[in-house]
């Protein structure tokens, strides 16, 4: 990974190619992201850069959070660390903008999916419901058999059960950058990315392209 940026998902739209094809795209407000800290192999054991996103007033952060910005960088709400191959070429205060990416290249987008709360097995694992006929029930959306009674006399690990669904980190690989609008700090990528509108995402160059 040699370049990355923090952004905010604005939503989906579509653009038209000169030959009339429709491309569904997700609009991501990417950057500008100042370099808050540079980590080196000699001092920290590995090389990385810590980026900030979305300026905030100092009163909105607590003392530990403000301690990250004693190096002269303005306070930002979101911080994320990236292990870039060329991390040591950056300096504190450098700004990474969306034009670090160009149209046509492929990127990976990392985000947090929508949370659905406590859900049943049909919504969470796409299981089938029971037949809605006489003799079945009284519950038709239950999980079903838990296993044999006498052997093994327990429920196996990793069995699909009801529980918390969503709100987990997901990475979508090899999305194509359709357009980069440097004036509006926007990157348009083909297809969908995880998370709700307004969700914070990370964009990096594709590791499997």
Protein Blocks (a to p, Z undefined) as FASTA:
>chain_A
ZZdcddddfbdcddddfkopacddddddehjdddfbdcdfklnopacddddehiadfklp
cfklmmmmmnopacdfbdcddddfklmmpcehiacdfklpcehiacddddddddebjadf
klmnopacddddehiajbfkbnbjabjfklgoiacehiacdddeejiadddehiacfbdc
fknopacdehjdeddehiacdddddfkZZ
